[in-house]
């Protein structure tokens, strides 16, 4: 950062506009701001700070009074600063918020704060080229370019007087607050916060895991029907599982015995069921044979019917086919008749065909030949059909061309009429547009006048109210004066009466044997008598009443003065005009404003109408030319197309003959060819149908004789459908199968000797087997329950083991995190009692101490060095931010509070410069090309001042500019380039004077 130019106007003690040219002032790299104490040297640094950040450093920021009290009424309070940061030069203009006199009348009004940033060369990437004008945007842009906040800038660039002396002697907490502002350790605070929140999260997770262990133990207890113990959960789970396994073994033994008994009862039941089934089968076989013997005659009839139907089946198929061929023959005759009628209908338009049909039925080859001839003739007419279609399209095109030519001609005439009236209309619109423009120019002044008259009318209408208020205020003041005078008279009267009765009051306080408060005598020969005495309480009440009346009088006088002042101010602003006069003038102005507003409101519309008129003239001209060209082209095309249509029409009439057109004649020929082919196809089919009928009738009669029937009709009577034949075959087969099955059953060896009337007791065996089954199922269910309990216990125990295995590392992790969080937050095993943030600040302070020691040793001729201490504080306080000095003369580490005034200044300056170096490196390196050191040089002797000047000379290396702020006279001899701030002889304003190099500022 390098400063170029600073302009100060009505700021602080500077009543006028003062300019500081830092380019000229800092040409040698070192300059001096000097002047008397209180002359305003530090105010220039405040001006730089305020221009950049909108606030000043130190306690001066709390006052928030920036305007010069003796500045001229019209002089604005404004700061302008030109500087270069990161290769970009820009100008900042700021106006603080302040109370300024009103432009009219008495009193003040608030001037709002403003700020703007303008780029004097190419802006940085992402910044608008026109600059920024919002106060917050200007501050953010400056902070982003400088890479530091306002607090960091105040500590690093404007090394403030007294600040580092306090920092040098500060307690740990105060020193920590400053370092936090400079180095931005918020992220380390967030890390501490993260550890604390992480510990809380892990503590909740660990509690959830422990709760999960308790829940799994409760579930195991629920399965085992026992209450889990508080301790020894693992042994208890093992014991429960062992007892459950023993119960399973006992239940398995009982279940096996029940299963054996169940099997024996089931075997007995199976034996009796088998025996009963044998008796049932024998009885059923005998019953089936008896039923079959009763149906012997019926089965003989079924066999006879089935044999005849099988012989007739060969005849019925051929007879059915003969019937189908007869049906086909009838349909062929119908189609032949239909084809003849169709051909006759087509032949009515063809004399040759009609004569052939009247002469007789032509044969098939003749019909085919005649159809081919018709198709050839129709094919020859195909091209002429297309020409006929084109003829129709061309006739329509002729009509369209005629209409187009007529329309284009009429359109050109209409456009010519429109063009004739456009110039006059355009001139009229331009006249109206000029009038609207003049009205727009006059609009703002009239609006301003209208607003002024409206405000004046409002004030004029307030005059009666203000007069009434002033009258009431005067009446109230007079009443208060009268009341105060009455109260004062009452007070004076009470005081006179009390003085008159004071002797009686004192006599009333006398007691026999007690000394008098006035003369000290114990004898009271003749005490005075008090007739109308006034006590102290009454006098006090009267005094308070008189004071209250005086206060009311004072308030009434103030109110009267304010009412008179307000009335006088309004009357003065009205300039002897009445409300009616102002109202009349306001009405005239408003009428004029309405007229001007209406006229100006038409400006945009009139501009659009003028542009539209000009565009319309060009468009209409182009349209008329286009319409004339279109009419000529349409007429030319119509003449050429009409000649083509006439020639084509003669050819088409000759080809159409007696038909309406060529297409009708061709369609007739195609229809005739189709009718001829249809008749030929019908006659071919009719001949084939006749032959098929004769052939199939002869085959059916031969098949009937071969099957033993007299004729086809007899075979038809014996025939049966497939369903009846299948029914007869199935009935005979079922009867044979039933007889064979019954005899096969009786022939089985295992049924030999079984009587069909034998009785077997199955029910008693079934009941015994059911009882054995129920007992076995009950014992199996008991075994299953014990087995399920063991399985559930095994599953729950496995889950519990998994939870316990996860719990152990979680407890270890939490213990580690808990200890680490305590260390990060400066507790637990943290012997230094330093939090992470304090540790980082201690490291930064150690860097500052190292950087500051280099300059302190140089300034103190190698005597003093800074010593950083990270030892914990007393009474358990956090440490790490201790800063002492090492005195090489004694070899002892001393507290910074033991340094003398000059030594403290050297140490403070070294500490400030070291801190500036560290912060500059932290924020991006060599950005700080300008540095200011404010006061403190008066405590140094000549030799030490030489050393300090050598150190400051070193700061100029690399193009850095160092500005010293001091009233020490010796510095004026050592620094040739300087700027003097001198108080003016009148008032409290100051002015800036140049030094040896000429005028560096303008008074």
HELIX and SHEET records of a PDB file:
HELIX    1   1 UNK A   22  UNK A   25  1                                   4    
HELIX    2   2 UNK A   41  UNK A   53  1                                  13    
HELIX    3   3 UNK A   60  UNK A   63  1                                   4    
HELIX    4   4 UNK A  135  UNK A  146  1                                  12    
HELIX    5   5 UNK A  150  UNK A  156  1                                   7    
HELIX    6   6 UNK A  163  UNK A  169  1                                   7    
HELIX    7   7 UNK A  172  UNK A  183  1                                  12    
HELIX    8   8 UNK A  186  UNK A  224  1                                  39    
HELIX    9   9 UNK A  233  UNK A  294  1                                  62    
HELIX   10  10 UNK A  296  UNK A  347  1                                  52    
HELIX   11  11 UNK A  351  UNK A  359  1                                   9    
HELIX   12  12 UNK A  364  UNK A  380  1                                  17    
HELIX   13  13 UNK A  382  UNK A  500  1                                 119    
HELIX   14  14 UNK A  502  UNK A  508  1                                   7    
HELIX   15  15 UNK A  536  UNK A  574  1                                  39    
HELIX   16  16 UNK A  579  UNK A  601  1                                  23    
HELIX   17  17 UNK A  603  UNK A  656  1                                  54    
HELIX   18  18 UNK A  662  UNK A  706  1                                  45    
HELIX   19  19 UNK A  712  UNK A  718  1                                   7    
HELIX   20  20 UNK A  722  UNK A  747  1                                  26    
HELIX   21  21 UNK A  749  UNK A  751  5                                   3    
HELIX   22  22 UNK A  763  UNK A  824  1                                  62    
HELIX   23  23 UNK A  836  UNK A  859  1                                  24    
HELIX   24  24 UNK A  874  UNK A  876  5                                   3    
HELIX   25  25 UNK A  896  UNK A  898  5                                   3    
HELIX   26  26 UNK A  901  UNK A  922  1                                  22    
HELIX   27  27 UNK A  937  UNK A  939  5                                   3    
HELIX   28  28 UNK A  942  UNK A  955  1                                  14    
HELIX   29  29 UNK A  957  UNK A  959  5                                   3    
HELIX   30  30 UNK A  969  UNK A  974  1                                   6    
SHEET    1   A 5 UNK A  14  UNK A  21  0                                        
SHEET    2   A 5 UNK A   2  UNK A  11 -1                                        
SHEET    3   A 5 UNK A  78  UNK A  85 -1                                        
SHEET    4   A 5 UNK A  88  UNK A  95 -1                                        
SHEET    5   A 5 UNK A 114  UNK A 119 -1                                        
SHEET    1   B 6 UNK A 158  UNK A 159  0                                        
SHEET    2   B 6 UNK A 930  UNK A 934  1                                        
SHEET    3   B 6 UNK A 961  UNK A 965  1                                        
SHEET    4   B 6 UNK A  30  UNK A  35  1                                        
SHEET    5   B 6 UNK A 978  UNK A 983  1                                        
SHEET    6   B 6 UNK A 990  UNK A 994 -1                                        
SHEET    1   C 2 UNK A  98  UNK A 101  0                                        
SHEET    2   C 2 UNK A 108  UNK A 111 -1                                        
SHEET    1   D 3 UNK A 864  UNK A 869  0                                        
SHEET    2   D 3 UNK A 882  UNK A 887 -1                                        
SHEET    3   D 3 UNK A 892  UNK A 895 -1                                        
END                                                                             
